[in-house]
């Protein structure tokens, strides 16, 4: 896990781990299944491959996801949640539900790859 000695607030700690541009979306999709980089890219098309790779590396470094490399040609890499990553599920569901309620109350259409 990264050095977060400057954090002194629980909300800051949570946001530091999942507050990246696409981190919550990545975690959401990995809640249900193990995915390869290309599959995640298709689910989050607005993320550039470079940004997606950066976010995946940060999530791995922070202990939220596993990166499994298979010794085949071409290389096969899969991503899955660690137990720590899985523990975020209630938080992500609460964020989804709150956002969905907010969008509905403001007549904003929900049209993303996240399903509940």
Residue pairs with C-beta under 8 A, 6 or more apart in sequence:
1 61
1 62
1 63
2 61
2 62
4 13
4 16
7 13
7 16
14 91
17 23
17 62
17 64
18 24
18 27
18 64
18 88
18 91
18 92
20 55
20 58
20 59
21 47
21 51
21 55
22 44
22 47
22 51
22 52
22 55
23 55
23 58
23 59
24 92
24 95
25 43
25 44
25 47
25 113
25 114
26 40
26 44
26 52
26 55
26 56
26 59
26 65
26 79
27 59
27 64
27 65
27 81
27 85
27 88
27 92
28 92
28 96
28 114
29 35
29 40
29 43
29 44
29 113
29 114
30 40
30 65
30 79
30 80
30 81
30 85
31 81
31 86
31 89
31 92
34 78
34 79
34 80
35 43
35 78
35 79
35 80
36 76
36 77
36 78
36 79
37 49
37 52
37 53
37 56
37 77
37 79
40 52
40 56
40 79
41 47
41 49
41 52
43 113
44 52
44 113
47 55
56 65
56 67
56 79
59 65
59 85
60 66
60 67
60 79
63 82
63 84
63 85
64 81
64 82
64 84
64 85
64 88
65 79
65 80
65 81
65 82
65 85
66 79
66 80
66 81
66 82
67 77
67 78
67 79
68 77
68 78
68 79
68 80
69 75
69 76
69 77
70 76
70 77
70 78
93 116
96 114
96 116
97 116
100 110
100 116
102 108
103 109
103 110
104 110
